[in-house]
Amino acid sequence: MPLPYAVEQVEFDNAGSGIRLSGTLSLPPGPGPHPAIILVPGSGEVDRDGSLFGHRFYLVLADHLTRQGFAVLRSDKRGLGQSGGDFASATTYDFASDTDAALAFLRSRPGIDGRRIGLVGHSEGALAGSIVAARDPALSFLVLMAGNGIPMGEVLKARGVAEAQGDPGPWMRTLLSIDPQAVLRQVRCPVLALVGDKDRIISADTNIPALTAALAANPHAEVRRLPGLNHFFQTAGSGELSEVEGIDETMSPRALALIGGWARRQTSGR
């Protein structure tokens, strides 16, 4: 069955880095101008579709959001897939810079409403998206999926001291240096922060109070604990990564409906 929306393969430049990035833009029917969403991927060598553990997480998320009336841009990280640049030397700030480039690209496109563009970031992508939102007052909204509210050093220590001490590289050093609460206190756009209560990477018990405190001064922020969902927002048993591949659903319909409905409310009437 054909998709009820158009799909384009696109390229855009991060002029500051001299890197050309490659992605997929899905477009709802009609001339627009459409509200738009940029998906900001989580850590690791993740392609534009979020191909991990036998699932394509970001493809499923993009499909749902496009069916809700959003143009959705998802891209290969720098140095991966068809995007240029060097992944091995990239840091969270570089991924934020690439998201800035994606925003500039969408704002230049006919058929996209530049006043109604939001970010949906997953895991490290939530942190990168927060960095972008903190310095871009024109951003329409921000969704944090399994974003950390406590510093990453504390997240890693909770999972085992060896992990926290593991890598001296630029990516890890940068990640450990960022205070997510300081970043989030600078965000003025509406924010929806979601953590699954079976997430074994970003613990709901420690991160939800931290996210709530960081966003307390933002009257348009909402923090939600989602029962039964793991780090990838699947309905899970233990929540351990070892079971992700064996779960039939790629993403919980509850989570998809919550994100899509909330994003629509932020862009309606603008």
Secondary structure as GFF3:
##gff-version 3
##sequence-region A 1 270
A	DSSP	beta_strand	6	14	.	.	.	ID=ss1
A	DSSP	beta_strand	19	27	.	.	.	ID=ss2
A	DSSP	beta_strand	34	40	.	.	.	ID=ss3
A	DSSP	beta_strand	51	52	.	.	.	ID=ss4
A	DSSP	beta_strand	55	56	.	.	.	ID=ss5
A	DSSP	alpha_helix	57	67	.	.	.	ID=ss6
A	DSSP	beta_strand	71	75	.	.	.	ID=ss7
A	DSSP	alpha_helix	92	107	.	.	.	ID=ss8
A	DSSP	beta_strand	112	122	.	.	.	ID=ss9
A	DSSP	alpha_helix	124	135	.	.	.	ID=ss10
A	DSSP	beta_strand	141	145	.	.	.	ID=ss11
A	DSSP	alpha_helix	152	159	.	.	.	ID=ss12
A	DSSP	alpha_helix	161	165	.	.	.	ID=ss13
A	DSSP	alpha_helix	170	177	.	.	.	ID=ss14
A	DSSP	alpha_helix	180	184	.	.	.	ID=ss15
A	DSSP	beta_strand	191	196	.	.	.	ID=ss16
A	DSSP	alpha_helix	204	214	.	.	.	ID=ss17
A	DSSP	beta_strand	221	226	.	.	.	ID=ss18
A	DSSP	three_ten_helix	241	243	.	.	.	ID=ss19
A	DSSP	alpha_helix	253	267	.	.	.	ID=ss20
###
